[in-house]
Structure formats: C-alpha cells, structure tokens
Amino acid sequence: METTIKRFTVSIYTEDNVGLLNRVSAIFQRRHINIESISSSVSEIESVSRFTILVSVTESNMQKIIGQIEKQVEVIRAYYHTDEETIYQESCLFKISSDLLFDERQIQNIVKESHARIVTVNREFFVLEKSGRRHEVDQLYRELKPFGIMQFVRSGRIAVTKEKMKITHLLEQFNQV
C-alpha cells in the first residue's frame, strides 16, 4: 500500500450551484484530509466555475477522491496535479500601523526587498499586498510580525497547469448545451 504523502493541487470545474462546495469539502472531511487552501472563481468558460484546492495525500487516495468528486451531478470534470506540473501563486494583505512606515527604516527595506506593494496609506495604517509562493508570503509574515501586524489575510492557492489541458474544449461543448 502506498504511503508517500504528496501535495496536490485539485482543479474542479463545475456548474455554479449552491451547496456544491459543502459537498466537495465533505468528501475530504470523510477521509480526514485537511484542505490546506481553497479558492473559487469563474473559469475560462462563461457559466463554469472552478475550485482550486490544495491538499496533502497519497496519490491513490487522491485518485479515489477525484472519482468521488466527479460523481457530484454539478461537477463537469476534476483534475489533480503536483507542484511540478503547475504554476501557482498565493496573495496576501497586511495591515500595519502607519507610524512604522515613516519611523522604521527597516520596514521600508522589508517592503522593498520582498517586492511587496503598498496598496493604501492613511494616518492610522497602511496595507501591503504580496503575491508569490507560500514560502515568500510566510517569510514576509515572519519579518513583519515583530513590528505588529494589525490584520493579515491570505488567499488560497491559484494555479494553472504547465501542460495544455483538454478541459477548455470540453467546457466549450458544455456551454453550448
């Protein structure tokens, strides 16, 4: 029996229906698999949504989960890919006291070196945005934490595959029905 746990990015193309996300997450929950991140968006085809889910499981479990997901009526197709097969990013926002931006030269250096972007500045706070790999977001968090982070939020993984996927043709057919 396979025991090697790998990180997989799961892409699920669906009709946009209420309650589907709950049923999909229940599939992972029943197997005691933690969803590390989840994001939902429109796909490249109008009226088709896409969930992007990040999990760490064995490949044999991943295959079984994909089979269960595809049994959901509203699911058009589900795929899984390794990190090596995808191009992926996360995004985050930091809210920090404005005093630090002007008084702490180190904050300015951290912002510059991390390639973060200042989104807004007012008298009380400023907001930084950072997009990148998980370890880059984590590093910026560690560097800013000693200065006091007022608020922090991070997105789930967003990803596209390196190889061409045949899903676009399938989705176009679905959209014509």
C-alpha positions in Angstrom: 0.0 0.0 0.0 1.3 3.4 -1.0 2.2 5.6 2.0 4.0 8.6 0.3 2.1 11.8 1.0 2.4 14.4 -1.7 1.0 17.9 -2.1 -1.7 18.1 -4.9 -3.5 21.0 -6.5 -7.0 19.9 -7.3 -9.0 21.7 -10.0 -12.7 21.2 -10.1 -14.8 22.6 -13.0 -18.5 22.9 -12.1 -21.8 24.4 -12.8 -22.4 27.3 -10.4 -24.7 25.7 -7.8 -25.4 26.4 -4.2 -24.2 23.8 -1.8 -21.6 22.1 -4.0 -18.6 23.4 -2.2 -20.1 22.0 1.0 -20.5 18.5 -0.6 -17.0 18.6 -2.1 -15.4 19.6 1.2 -17.3 16.8 2.9 -15.6 14.3 0.6 -12.2 15.4 2.1 -13.6 15.5 5.6 -14.9 12.0 5.5 -11.4 10.8 4.7 -9.9 13.0 7.4 -8.0 15.0 4.9 -7.2 18.7 5.7 -7.8 21.2 3.0 -4.8 23.5 3.1 -6.4 26.1 0.9 -9.3 26.6 -1.3 -10.3 29.3 -3.8 -13.2 29.6 -6.1 -13.5 31.7 -9.3 -15.0 31.8 -12.7 -13.2 29.6 -15.3 -12.1 30.4 -18.8 -15.6 29.5 -20.0 -18.7 31.6 -19.1 -21.1 30.0 -16.6 -18.5 27.4 -15.4 -16.9 27.8 -12.0 -13.5 26.5 -10.9 -12.5 25.4 -7.4 -8.7 25.2 -6.7 -8.0 23.1 -3.6 -4.6 22.3 -2.1 -4.2 19.0 -0.1 -1.5 16.6 1.0 -2.5 13.0 0.5 -1.2 9.8 -1.1 -1.8 9.6 -4.9 -4.0 6.5 -4.5 -6.3 8.5 -2.1 -6.2 11.4 -4.5 -7.4 9.2 -7.3 -10.3 7.9 -5.2 -11.2 11.5 -4.1 -11.3 12.7 -7.7 -13.6 9.8 -8.6 -16.0 10.8 -5.7 -15.9 14.4 -6.7 -16.8 13.6 -10.3 -19.9 11.7 -9.1 -21.4 15.0 -8.0 -24.0 16.0 -10.6 -22.8 19.6 -11.0 -19.1 18.6 -11.5 -18.1 18.7 -15.1 -14.6 17.5 -14.5 -11.9 17.3 -11.8 -8.1 17.0 -12.1 -5.2 16.8 -9.7 -1.6 17.9 -10.3 1.7 18.0 -8.4 3.6 21.2 -7.7 6.0 20.4 -10.5 3.1 20.3 -13.0 1.6 23.7 -12.1 2.4 27.4 -12.0 0.9 28.6 -8.7 0.7 31.7 -6.5 -0.8 33.0 -3.3 -1.7 36.5 -2.4 -1.9 38.2 1.0 -2.7 41.6 2.6 -1.0 43.0 5.7 -2.5 45.9 7.7 0.2 47.7 9.7 0.4 50.9 11.7 1.3 53.9 9.6 3.8 55.2 12.2 6.0 52.3 11.4 6.2 53.1 7.7 7.6 56.5 8.4 9.6 55.9 11.5 11.1 52.4 10.9 13.6 52.3 8.1 13.7 48.6 8.4 10.0 48.3 7.4 10.8 50.2 4.2 13.7 47.8 3.5 11.5 44.8 4.1 8.8 46.1 1.7 11.4 46.9 -1.0 13.3 43.6 -0.6 10.1 41.4 -0.6 8.7 43.1 -3.7 5.5 43.8 -1.7 3.3 46.6 -2.9 1.8 49.3 -0.8 -1.9 49.4 -1.6 -3.1 52.2 0.6 -1.7 54.6 3.2 -3.7 56.7 5.7 -3.0 58.3 9.1 -3.7 55.1 11.1 -2.4 52.3 8.9 -1.0 51.2 5.6 -1.8 48.0 3.6 0.8 45.8 1.9 0.0 43.3 -0.8 2.3 40.4 -1.6 1.8 37.7 -4.3 4.1 34.8 -4.6 4.9 31.3 -3.4 3.8 30.2 0.0 7.3 30.4 1.5 7.7 34.0 0.2 4.4 35.0 2.0 5.5 33.1 5.1 8.9 34.9 5.1 7.3 38.4 4.8 4.9 37.5 7.7 7.9 36.5 9.9 9.7 39.7 9.0 6.7 41.9 9.8 5.4 40.1 12.9 7.9 41.8 15.3 6.6 45.2 14.2 2.9 44.3 15.0 0.5 43.2 12.3 -2.9 44.7 12.8 -4.6 42.4 10.3 -3.5 39.6 8.0 -5.3 37.6 5.3 -4.0 35.3 2.6 -5.7 33.7 -0.4 -5.9 30.1 -1.3 -3.6 28.8 -4.0 -4.4 29.8 -7.5 -2.8 27.6 -10.2 -2.6 26.8 -13.9 -1.1 23.7 -15.4 2.2 23.9 -17.4 0.8 21.4 -19.9 -2.2 22.2 -22.2 -5.4 20.8 -20.7 -8.2 19.4 -22.9 -10.8 20.8 -20.5 -11.3 24.0 -22.5 -12.8 22.1 -25.4 -15.0 20.1 -23.0 -16.2 23.2 -21.3 -17.0 24.9 -24.7 -19.2 21.9 -25.5 -20.8 22.1 -22.1 -21.5 25.8 -22.6 -23.2 25.2 -25.9 -25.7 22.7 -24.4 
